[in-house]
Amino acid sequence: METSTKNLKVQKAKTSKINEVDFDNLAFGSVFTDHMLVCKYKNGAWELPEIKPYQPITLDPSAKIFHYGQSIFEGMKAYKDEKDIVWLFRPLDNCKRLNVSAKRMAIPELPEDYFMDGLVELLNLEKDWIPQSAGSSLYIRPFIFASGNGFHASPADEYTFIIACAPSGAYFSGKVKVLIEEKYSRSANGGVGYAKAGGNYAGQFYPTQLAVEKGYNQVIWTDDNTHEYIEEAGAMNIFVRINDTLITGPTSDRILDGITRKSILKIAKDEGIPFQVRKITVIEVVEAAKDGSLKEMFGAGTAAVISPISTFGYRDTDYDLPEMPEGYATRLKKRITDIQYNRSEDKFGWRYKV
């Protein structure tokens, strides 16, 4: 059955896969909903978006995504409250950041109404896929890639924008042990570290694999020049608490302007938590761990929201952090998730009703 709205066509799936899904045992991002949104860029313009049944895509072997890596993405979530109402969290920020990434990667920027109208229509169609169990949500992956053909080393002339969704449980479970990386770098000045470019993440896999082989879950990235400053934790922004002060590094060419990061800083200010946005040296963190003033470290991002770090490794020595069940990580995560799931007041205007 095909219907249409003001800005997009909708082709509904003939049957649903939803009854085959065990919603009580959801791995992160491994089960996908019945539909996806697709929008093509051709002849110098974005065509009208279309919602169609979730399906494989076909590309020519010369498609430039395979050769030159023009690919960007976003990570979002949809939440369902106790009254079965669906909410998004700061979706316009995701749309804006997608276009920041697009500009850096020489990809045509996507009209905001295509993004938002298409997303809302898709979520209305997939509402039953949004889980309500604690810690679960519908993970949303908008992405754009170069689908135009040719071996010439230049931007593509055609692109594809897709939104796909996956009902998901918790991203990380248990304690997270990280290794401070001193050889490999995530990004460099003048590079694409601030963009959500697919290649940024591909480049992380090998160093992370080496850390996993040593018994760690993730790496903490340091600056590309001196490896003196802490920058990100795996695929997340990083926060450090020394005594009562929460510290995170400033955004730059190398550090992603995380939406969860921005939310944490806003909530910290609102709650009177002392915080600083400044460079953090590895030595400062190590010395704080030695003298007991290092209270907490945690990663912050859409998938995990806040992921506390229990141990970090540096130059063959592991440093354990104290158990902080009532610490900043717990406090801030509750404040954010209470807004996301419509359990509390949203004084910042972040919640978006679908």
Buried (B, 14 or more C-beta within 10 A) or exposed (E): EEEEBEBBBBBBBEEBBBEEBEBEEBEBBEBBBBBBBBBBBEEEEBEBBBBBBBEEEEBEEEBBBEBBBBBBBBBBBBBBBEEEEBBBBBBEBBBBBBBBBBEBBEBBBBBEEBBBBBBBBBBEBBBEBBBEEEEBBBBBBBBBBBBBBBEEEEBBBBBBBBBBBBBBBBBBEEBBBBBBBBEBBBBEEEBBBBBBBBBBBEBBEEBBEBBBEEEBBBBBBBBBEEBBBBBBBBBBBBBBBBEEBBBBBEBBBBBBBBBBBBBBBBBBEEEEBEBBEEBBBBEBBBEBBEEEBBBBBBBBBBBBBBBBBBBBBBEEEEBEBEEBEEBBBBBBBBBBBEBBBBEBEBEEEBBBEB
